C-alpha cells in the first residue's frame, strides 16, 4: 500500500497557514528543560524504561496539522530530533538544555501506546523563563489480525494491510494509517501497537493481483486473445472490511486494551481498465540534477486516498495508468524542472466499464508575481527577516461533513506560493494562478512572537483581510500586511469532570462567527501544562469559542454537531486587549 502524499501536503500547507506574525523574544537562547512522569492510564502506576523522544522546530505540528508559530518555535534548521532519554523506576524523566520553542514529545514502550496527545505525540511549548513539567499517560496497546483469501479459498501473499482511522485537521476529516502490515505465505497478517479505539481495516493486493481470464499464476499477468477485442484484465480491488469499496460503508473494527480483534478478508477479482491521455505544459527536461526521473501521473481513488497507482509519463507527454478497478479518480500530474521547481496538474475521471482515453491534464505553470511589505502598526523595531508570507486559496471545501467551510486542503488545492520577508519588510513571490481569491498569511521561523498578530492585509488601500484578493488585482498594486501587538490574552485552567486539573489538555479557540472559521490564522491553539494551566497570547480581538480537548485529532472541534453536543463545556469569550481568565472542562475523546 503506497501512502499517498495527501496528508503530508496538508501538514506542510497548514504549517505555513496557521501561523501569525510575532516579534522575536528577548531571550531565545535561554536554556530550559522539559521534565515529567509517565503513568499507566488505568492504574496511574509509574512506568519505568519508557523511551522519551523529542522533536522541536518551527515546522513541527502538535496535532500533525497545525503550525507552532503561535507561541514561537525554534528555527526550522534546528528541527532535528533531540537526544532521547529513558524514564527511571518512578517513571520520571528530564530533558535539559532546550531553547524556547515548541516541541513534540513522544513516549515509546513495547506493548504500550501513548494515550494523551495525537498520532504524533504531545505538544509542549517552552516560553522563557519557565521550564515545563508534563504527565504522559500510556495504555496497553491492542492489535488486529486476520487472514486474506482469494475467491477460491486460497491464501493471498504480499497483500498490503492497513488499520486506519480518521483524524481531524483544521476541522476536516482525513483517513490516516495507524499501522501497516503485509500478509505472509499463509495469507495471515497482524497489525499491532494500536491505540484502543475503532479502525477501518483495508486490504490492497496491488498489481500482484493483476491477471487475465486465463492466467494460471495468481501473481502473473496474462492475456486472453479474443478476436477483435482487447484482453479481459481483472484485478483484486482494494477493500475495506468486510468487503466494501468505501470507508463510509465499511464495518469498524474495535480494539480494546490488550486485546486482539479479528478481521478476515475474501477478495474477488473485478474487471480492470486503463486511463490514458496527455499532459501539456511540461518542462524541457525530465531529470533533476541527480539524474532522477521526476515526471509522473498518479491516480487516487476517491474514498481510498491512501492507495494510489502510478503511470509512466513519456517524453511527448502521453501517459497511461493500466489495470484500475472501477471508481472515481483524481489524476495528479507532477513535473519538476532542473532547478527542482514543481508544477502540478489535476483532473477528475470516472472509470466505469471500459477504458477512458484522451484525458487531458494541463500543468499549472502560470505564475503571478505578488509584491508587498510587512510593517508593524507602531515604531517598534522588529527583525522582519524572521517572517515569511504564505499564499493560500480561499476556495471553501465542498464536504458536507464540515459546516465550518474551511478551505479545501486536498492534494494540490491549497498553497499557491511562499515569500521570504526581507529585513526592510518587503517580499515578493511567484504565486500559481487560480480563479479563487487568495489569502496572505504570515509565518515565522524562530522563537518568541507571542504577542503580535496580523491586524490588516491591505491591497491598494482596500482591506482584504477577511475576503482575500484576486491575483489579477495584486499584480496591479502592492500588498501591505500590518501587524499589531495589541492582541488579547486568554489564560486559565483545564479541568476534568471532578474539577481537578487536566494535564496537557489541548486548548482551541475558534471564531464564534462561522464565516470567519475559514480564516485559518484566527484558529488559536496551545497546550496546557502538567497542572492544566494554559495561556493564549497575541489573540486578535473578537468573539471566540474556547474549548479544552483531550485529543483534537479525534475530535471534530469545528463541526456544528460537535459544537452543539458540547455546548455546556465550550465558553464564549470576547477577547480584547486585556487578559481574560477562564476555566474549561475538558471534552474527553470518545473511544
C-alpha positions in Angstrom: 0.0 0.0 0.0 1.6 3.2 -1.1 0.8 6.1 1.3 -0.1 9.0 -0.9 1.3 12.4 -0.2 -2.1 13.9 0.6 -1.7 14.1 4.4 2.0 15.1 4.0 1.0 18.0 1.9 -1.7 19.0 4.4 0.9 19.0 7.1 3.1 21.3 5.0 0.4 23.7 3.9 -1.1 24.1 7.4 2.3 24.6 9.0 2.5 27.6 6.7 -1.1 28.8 7.1 -1.9 28.7 10.8 1.0 31.0 11.7 0.8 34.6 12.8 3.4 37.3 12.8 5.1 38.0 16.1 8.3 39.7 17.1 11.3 37.8 18.5 11.6 37.1 22.2 14.2 38.9 24.1 15.8 35.7 25.4 15.5 33.0 22.8 18.8 31.4 23.8 17.9 30.7 27.4 18.4 27.1 28.5 15.1 25.4 29.6 14.0 21.9 30.3 11.1 19.5 30.0 10.5 17.0 32.8 7.7 14.8 33.7 6.3 11.4 34.7 4.9 8.6 32.6 2.0 6.7 34.1 -0.3 3.8 33.2 -3.6 5.4 32.3 -5.7 2.7 34.0 -3.9 2.3 37.3 -1.8 5.5 37.4 1.2 3.4 38.2 4.6 4.8 37.1 6.1 3.3 34.0 9.9 2.7 34.0 12.1 2.1 30.9 9.9 4.3 28.6 11.8 5.9 25.8 11.1 9.6 25.5 11.9 11.2 22.2 11.8 14.9 21.4 11.5 16.8 18.2 11.5 20.6 18.0 11.4 23.3 15.4 9.4 25.9 13.7 7.7 23.4 11.4 6.6 20.9 14.0 2.8 20.5 14.3 1.3 19.3 17.6 -1.7 17.6 16.0 0.0 16.7 12.8 -1.6 19.7 11.0 -1.0 23.0 12.7 1.9 25.2 12.8 3.6 26.0 16.1 4.3 29.7 15.4 1.6 30.7 17.7 4.0 30.7 20.7 7.2 30.6 18.7 9.3 27.6 17.7 13.0 27.1 17.1 14.4 28.0 13.8 13.4 25.3 11.2 17.1 24.5 10.8 17.1 23.3 14.4 14.2 20.9 14.0 16.2 17.7 14.2 15.3 15.1 16.9 16.9 15.8 20.3 18.7 13.0 22.2 16.1 10.8 23.9 16.0 9.7 27.5 14.7 6.7 29.4 12.3 7.0 32.4 13.6 5.8 35.8 11.9 3.3 38.1 9.5 6.0 39.2 8.6 6.9 35.6 10.4 10.3 35.8 12.5 11.9 33.0 14.2 15.2 32.3 15.4 16.6 29.0 17.6 19.7 29.7 19.4 22.4 27.7 16.5 23.3 25.4 15.8 26.6 23.7 12.4 28.3 23.9 10.1 26.9 21.3 7.5 24.2 20.6 8.4 20.5 20.8 6.8 17.2 20.1 7.2 14.7 23.0 6.6 11.1 22.2 6.7 8.1 24.6 7.5 4.6 23.4 7.4 1.2 25.2 6.8 -2.2 23.8 3.2 -3.2 24.3 2.1 0.3 25.3 0.8 3.3 23.4 0.6 7.0 24.4 -2.9 8.0 25.4 -2.8 11.8 25.5 -1.6 13.7 22.5 -2.3 12.9 18.9 -0.8 10.4 16.5 2.5 12.4 16.6 2.8 12.8 20.4 2.2 15.5 22.9 3.0 19.1 22.1 5.0 21.1 24.7 5.6 24.8 24.5 8.6 26.3 26.2 8.5 30.0 26.9 11.2 31.7 28.8 11.8 31.8 31.7 9.6 28.8 32.6 10.5 25.1 32.1 7.7 22.6 31.7 6.5 19.6 33.7 4.2 17.1 31.9 2.3 14.0 32.7 2.2 11.3 30.0 -0.4 8.6 30.1 0.0 5.2 28.4 -2.4 2.4 27.6 -1.8 -1.2 26.9 -2.0 -1.4 23.1 -4.1 -3.7 21.0 -3.9 -5.5 17.7 -5.9 -6.6 14.7 -5.1 -9.9 12.9 -6.7 -12.0 10.3 -6.3 -13.9 7.1 -6.8 -12.9 3.4 -8.1 -15.5 1.0 -9.0 -15.3 -2.7 -12.3 -16.3 -4.3 -11.1 -20.0 -4.4 -10.3 -20.0 -0.7 -6.5 -19.9 -1.3 -4.2 -17.7 0.9 -3.0 -14.5 -0.7 0.6 -13.4 0.0 2.0 -9.9 -0.1 -1.3 -8.2 0.4 -0.8 -4.8 2.0 -3.0 -4.3 5.1 -3.7 -1.1 6.9 -5.5 -0.1 10.1 -6.8 3.4 9.6 -8.8 6.0 11.5 -10.0 9.5 10.8 -8.1 12.4 12.2 -9.3 16.0 12.2 -7.1 18.6 10.6 -8.4 22.1 10.5 -11.9 20.9 11.0 -11.8 18.3 8.2 -11.6 14.5 8.4 -8.6 12.8 6.8 -8.1 9.0 6.8 -4.8 8.3 8.5 -2.9 5.0 8.6 -2.2 3.9 12.2 -0.4 0.7 11.3 0.6 -1.3 8.2 1.5 -4.9 7.6 1.8 -7.4 4.8 0.3 -10.9 4.6 2.7 -13.9 4.8 2.6 -17.1 2.7 -0.4 -18.3 4.7 -2.3 -15.1 3.9 -2.1 -14.0 7.6 -1.3 -10.6 8.9 -1.1 -8.8 12.2 -1.5 -5.0 12.8 -0.1 -4.2 16.3 0.7 -1.3 18.5 -2.7 0.2 18.1 -4.3 2.7 20.5 -7.6 1.4 21.8 -10.4 2.6 19.6 -12.2 1.8 16.3 -10.4 1.3 13.0 -11.1 0.8 9.3 -9.1 -2.2 8.0 -8.1 -2.1 4.4 -6.6 -4.9 2.2 -4.9 -3.9 -1.1 -3.4 -6.6 -3.3 -1.9 -4.2 -5.7 -0.5 -5.2 -9.1 0.3 -8.6 -7.8 -3.3 -9.5 -8.3 -3.4 -8.4 -12.0 -4.3 -11.2 -14.4 -6.4 -12.1 -17.4 -9.2 -14.5 -17.6 -6.9 -17.5 -18.4 -4.0 -16.7 -16.0 -2.6 -19.8 -14.3 -0.2 -18.0 -11.9 -2.2 -15.9 -9.3 0.5 -13.2 -9.3 1.4 -13.1 -13.0 -0.3 -11.0 -15.7 -1.6 -13.0 -18.7 -3.8 -12.1 -21.6 -6.6 -14.0 -23.3 -6.6 -13.4 -27.0 -10.0 -12.7 -28.4 -10.9 -11.8 -31.9 -11.1 -8.0 -32.5 -11.2 -7.5 -28.7 -8.7 -6.3 -26.1 -7.7 -8.8 -23.4 -10.0 -9.1 -20.4 -8.0 -7.9 -17.4 -9.0 -8.4 -13.9 -7.5 -7.2 -10.6 -8.1 -7.5 -6.9 -9.5 -4.2 -5.9 -8.7 -2.7 -2.5 -11.4 -3.4 0.0 -12.4 -2.2 3.5 -13.5 -4.8 6.0 -15.6 -6.8 5.4 -15.8 -6.2 1.7 -16.6 -2.6 0.9 -15.1 -0.1 -1.6 -15.5 2.9 0.7 -14.9 3.5 4.4 -18.4 5.1 4.6 -19.9 1.6 4.1 -17.3 -0.4 6.0 -17.6 -2.0 9.4 -15.4 -0.6 12.1 -13.1 -3.0 14.0 -13.0 -2.2 17.7 -9.7 -2.7 19.5 -9.6 -2.9 23.3 -6.5 -2.6 25.6 -4.5 -5.8 25.4 -7.0 -7.5 23.1 -6.6 -8.7 19.5 -9.5 -8.2 17.2 -10.1 -10.3 14.1 -10.8 -9.2 10.5 -10.7 -11.8 7.7 -11.0 -10.9 4.1 -12.1 -12.8 1.0 -11.1 -10.9 -2.1 -12.5 -11.3 -5.6 -11.4 -10.1 -8.9 -13.1 -7.2 -10.7 -12.7 -6.0 -14.3 -9.9 -3.5 -14.6 -9.5 -0.8 -17.2 -7.0 1.8 -18.3 -6.9 5.6 -18.1 -4.7 7.3 -20.8 -4.1 10.8 -22.1 -1.6 13.6 -22.4 -0.1 16.2 -20.1 0.6 19.6 -21.5 3.0 22.3 -20.3 5.9 20.0 -19.4 9.4 21.5 -18.8 12.1 20.7 -21.3 14.0 18.2 -19.0 12.8 15.0 -17.5 15.6 14.8 -14.9 16.8 16.8 -12.0 20.4 17.5 -11.0 20.9 13.9 -9.6 19.6 12.3 -12.7 16.4 11.0 -11.2 13.2 10.9 -13.2 10.8 13.5 -11.9 7.7 13.2 -14.1 4.7 11.0 -13.4 1.0 10.8 -13.2 -0.8 9.5 -10.1 -4.3 8.2 -9.8 -6.0 8.4 -6.4 -9.3 6.7 -6.0 -11.9 8.7 -4.1 -12.6 7.2 -0.7 -9.2 5.3 -0.8 -6.8 8.2 -0.9 -4.1 6.2 0.9 -4.0 3.8 -2.1 -2.6 5.2 -5.3 -1.5 4.0 -8.7 1.3 5.5 -10.8 1.6 5.9 -14.5 4.6 6.5 -16.7 4.9 9.9 -18.4 6.6 9.7 -21.8 8.7 12.4 -23.4 5.8 13.6 -25.6 3.6 14.0 -22.5 1.4 10.9 -23.1 0.7 8.6 -20.2 -1.4 5.5 -19.3 -2.3 4.0 -16.0 -3.3 0.4 -16.5 -5.4 -2.1 -14.5 -7.5 0.2 -12.4 -10.7 -1.0 -10.8 -13.9 1.0 -11.4 -14.3 4.1 -9.4 -13.9 7.9 -9.3 -10.3 9.0 -9.5 -8.4 12.2 -9.1 -5.4 12.3 -11.5 -2.4 14.3 -10.4 0.4 15.1 -12.9 3.7 16.3 -11.4 6.7 17.7 -13.3 9.9 19.1 -11.7 12.4 21.1 -13.7 16.2 21.1 -13.4 16.0 23.7 -10.6 13.7 21.5 -8.5 10.6 23.7 -9.2 7.5 21.5 -9.4 4.3 22.2 -11.3 1.1 20.3 -10.9 -2.0 19.5 -13.0 -5.2 17.9 -11.9 -8.4 16.4 -13.3 -11.2 14.1 -12.2 -12.0 10.9 -14.1 -14.8 8.3 -13.5 -13.9 4.8 -14.6 -16.9 2.5 -15.3 -17.0 -0.5 -17.5 -14.4 0.5 -20.2 -11.1 2.2 -20.7 -11.0 6.0 -20.6 -8.8 7.6 -23.3 -8.0 11.1 -24.4 -7.7 12.6 -20.8 -6.0 16.0 -20.9 -4.1 17.4 -17.9 -2.7 20.9 -18.1 0.2 21.7 -15.8 -0.4 24.9 -14.0 2.8 26.6 -14.8 1.4 30.1 -15.0 2.6 32.4 -12.2 1.5 35.8 -10.9 4.1 37.9 -9.1 2.9 39.4 -5.8 4.8 42.1 -4.1 4.3 43.8 -0.8 5.6 44.9 2.6 5.1 43.8 6.2 5.1 46.6 8.8 4.2 47.0 12.5 1.4 49.5 13.4 3.9 51.3 15.7 7.5 52.4 15.7 8.7 49.1 17.3 11.9 47.8 15.8 11.5 44.3 14.6 13.6 41.7 12.8 11.2 41.2 10.0 13.5 38.8 8.2 12.3 36.1 10.5 8.9 36.3 8.8 7.5 34.8 5.6 4.2 35.1 3.7 2.2 32.1 2.6 -0.5 32.4 -0.1 -3.5 30.1 0.3 -6.6 29.6 -1.8 -9.7 30.9 -0.2 -11.9 28.4 -2.0 -14.1 26.5 0.5 -14.1 22.8 0.6 -17.2 21.0 -0.5 -17.5 18.2 2.1 -20.9 18.2 3.7 -19.4 16.8 6.9 -17.9 20.1 7.9 -20.1 23.1 8.3 -17.2 25.3 9.1 -16.4 25.8 5.4 -12.7 25.5 5.9 -10.6 25.9 2.7 -10.1 22.7 0.7 -6.7 21.2 1.6 -6.8 18.1 -0.5 -3.7 17.4 -2.5 -2.7 20.3 -4.7 -5.6 22.6 -3.9 -4.3 24.7 -1.1 -1.0 26.5 -1.3 0.0 28.9 -4.1 3.4 30.2 -3.0 5.7 31.3 -0.2 7.7 34.5 0.1 10.6 35.3 2.4 10.3 38.7 4.1 13.4 40.9 3.8 14.8 42.9 6.7 13.1 46.0 5.5 9.8 44.2 5.4 9.5 43.8 1.6 8.6 40.5 0.0 7.8 39.1 -3.5 6.5 35.7 -4.6 5.5 33.9 -7.7 2.1 32.5 -7.0 0.3 29.9 -9.0 -2.6 31.4 -10.8 -6.0 30.3 -9.7 -9.6 31.7 -10.1 -10.4 31.7 -6.4 -9.4 34.5 -4.1 -6.2 34.1 -2.1 -5.3 34.8 1.5 -1.9 36.2 2.6 -0.9 34.6 5.9 2.2 35.3 7.9 4.5 32.7 9.4 7.7 33.0 11.5 10.8 30.8 11.6 12.1 31.4 15.1 11.1 31.6 18.8 9.1 34.3 20.5 6.5 36.3 18.7 3.9 35.7 21.3 2.1 39.0 21.5 1.6 40.0 17.9 -1.0 39.2 15.3 -1.9 40.1 11.7 -4.1 43.2 12.1 -4.8 44.1 8.5 -4.0 43.0 4.9 -4.4 45.9 2.5 -4.4 45.9 -1.2 -4.3 49.3 -2.8 -5.7 50.7 0.4 -8.6 48.2 0.5 -8.9 45.8 3.5 -8.8 42.2 2.1 -8.0 40.5 5.5 -11.3 38.6 5.6 -12.2 38.4 1.9 -8.9 37.6 0.3 -7.9 39.1 -3.0 -7.7 38.2 -6.7 -4.2 37.7 -8.0 -5.0 39.8 -11.0 -5.7 42.7 -8.6 -2.5 42.1 -6.7 -0.4 42.4 -9.9 -1.7 46.0 -10.3 -0.7 47.0 -6.8 1.2 46.1 -3.7 0.1 44.2 -0.5 0.5 45.8 2.8 0.4 43.4 5.8 0.1 45.3 9.1 1.0 43.5 12.4 -0.1 44.7 15.8 1.0 44.0 19.4 -2.4 45.0 20.9 -3.8 41.5 20.9 -5.5 40.0 23.9 -4.6 37.2 26.3 -6.7 34.3 27.4 -5.4 32.2 30.3 -6.9 29.7 32.6 -7.1 26.0 33.7 -8.3 22.9 32.0 -10.2 20.7 34.4 -11.7 17.2 34.4 -15.3 16.4 35.4 -14.3 16.3 39.0 -12.9 19.8 38.9 -9.3 18.5 39.1 -6.6 19.8 36.7 -6.4 18.0 33.3 -2.7 17.8 32.4 -1.7 18.5 28.8 -5.2 19.3 27.5 -5.3 20.8 24.1 -6.8 24.3 24.1 -8.6 25.5 21.0 -10.2 28.9 20.2 -12.2 29.4 17.0 -14.2 32.4 15.9 -17.8 32.5 17.0 -18.8 33.7 13.6 -18.9 30.6 11.3 -17.9 32.8 8.3 -14.6 33.6 10.0 -13.6 30.0 10.6 -12.1 29.8 7.2 -9.6 32.4 8.4 -7.0 29.9 9.3 -4.8 32.4 11.1 -7.7 33.0 13.5 -7.6 29.4 14.7 -5.8 29.6 18.0 -4.3 26.7 19.9 -2.0 25.8 22.7 -1.4 23.0 25.2 -2.0 23.1 29.0 1.0 22.2 31.2 1.1 19.4 33.7 -1.1 21.3 36.1 -3.7 22.1 33.5 -2.7 25.8 33.1 -2.7 27.4 29.7 -2.2 30.8 28.1 -3.0 32.1 24.6 -1.3 35.4 23.8 -1.5 37.7 20.8 -5.1 36.8 20.1 -6.8 39.1 17.6 -9.6 41.0 19.3 -13.0 39.4 18.6 -15.5 36.8 19.8 -14.3 33.3 20.2 -15.4 29.8 21.3 -12.9 28.3 23.6 -12.7 24.6 24.5 -10.3 22.1 26.1 -9.9 18.9 24.2 -8.3 15.6 25.2 -7.3 14.8 21.6 -8.1 17.3 18.9 -7.1 14.8 16.2 -10.0 12.6 17.2 -12.5 15.4 18.0 -14.1 17.5 15.2 -13.9 20.7 17.0 -15.1 22.9 14.1 -18.2 20.8 13.2 -21.6 22.2 14.1 -22.7 18.9 15.5 -19.8 18.7 17.9 -20.1 22.3 19.0 -23.8 21.8 19.8 -23.3 18.5 21.6 -20.6 20.0 23.8 -22.1 23.5 24.2 -22.1 23.2 28.0 -18.3 22.7 28.0 -17.5 25.5 25.5 -17.1 29.1 26.7 -17.9 32.1 24.6 -15.2 34.8 25.2 -14.9 38.3 23.9 -11.2 39.0 23.6 -10.0 42.5 23.9 -6.6 44.0 24.8 -6.9 42.8 28.4 -6.4 39.4 29.9 -9.4 37.0 30.1 -9.4 34.4 32.9 -11.5 31.2 32.3 -11.9 27.7 33.5 -12.6 24.9 30.9 -14.0 21.4 31.5 -12.0 19.2 29.1 -14.0 17.4 26.5 -12.9 13.8 26.6 -12.4 11.9 23.3 -14.7 9.0 22.6 -13.0 5.7 22.4 
